[in-house]
């Protein structure tokens, strides 16, 4: 049996650190967005953050030479999967932030941890990937964990919890479509298009909401949100390039720890026992799915 080399171990450890930093970036972005929730409308916050994020992406694309693509930018981005991915990102952003503005950050974050399971299910249903009964069972158990968090039919039920679930469907579509995108499609240009589309969504939506005065405080917070969001994306890319995906992916769940800490110290939120049990069930189901996928991949390699 081959023993893991020191180099592989170091790559895995580095990838795990990058993944945890990425998750920290995402949850701090969510925190900053939630801080302005009581003073700015949803679409207004999306618009202002989007302007900053799009500006960052333009600078990054210019620096990396992404605009000098063979055949032109239009030809590079005209594939239908690019449009579907952008739609998935925009829909996921709207429904997630709608839930975030009205729910404890730890609860919304916990619901999103069902994503590895929904992606596995979607890959089986739409991409023809083989999924055994054990992973199907883990998916069912994971959804039961979500029900414990959103508590449908009880006094603690928050209508916006449904928005959190809908956001996972859009993000699942985004990730599945990303797998089918042509390899020649530049990732940076896709990210720029996504940032622009979300900004446009914020601009259109803000036309139908009362416009609130934007102070220097709001600009600073949303500038920070956009910057930290970009950092999260960068560390996410670095994580996937260092080490084995099956080893690194479970460290995504570190975002729950960040969300619990921030929720308690900044927003004074303490999840109830049932929600905590639901979160544990979701994480356990996801970890089992990662384990089974790694085991199946290992068996394929040795066969």
C-alpha angles and dihedrals in degrees: 000000000000116000118219111257124236088246092056091047091051091048091050092048091049091047091051091052091049090049092052091048089050092052090048089053092052095048093046088052088052090049093054091047091051091050091066095041094100094050106036130044119249096252092043090055091046091050097050094044089045093055090055094043093049090049090052090050093049090053091047093048090049092049093047094044092240093146091064093078122153112255094017134279095278094056091046093054104033096091111117092235090063091056092047091048091051090049090051092050093047093047092046091050094050097047095040095050091043088057093041092055091056105031138057109276093233092055094050091045091050092053090053090057087078087076097096087055096046090047090051090050092046092049090053094047101040108019099040095238116160115251122177128218092261093061091043087054091050089052092053092048090048091054089051086056089054090052090054090055099045094037100203114208096020133104090251092058114121115201089217089063085078087057089057090053092047089051089059090055092053092046090048089054089049093053095044092049090048088062090058097047115114112263088231091065107105111239094211093055091049089052091049092049090050093050091049093048092051090048089051089050089054092049094051094043093049089061088070097046131069108267112234123206110267111220130196086258091058092047092050093049094047092044087054091047092053093046094048091046089056090049089052091053093047094051089046090057092045090050092055091050096052119065134339118328092220090056096044101041097074089061086072086084090069084085088076091060091051091047093051093049094046093042091054101041100036105028101022092235120155114183114227122244095260092053091049090051089050091051091050090050092051093048092045091050091048093049090050090051091051089049093051093046090051091048093049091048090050092051091050091051093052096043 
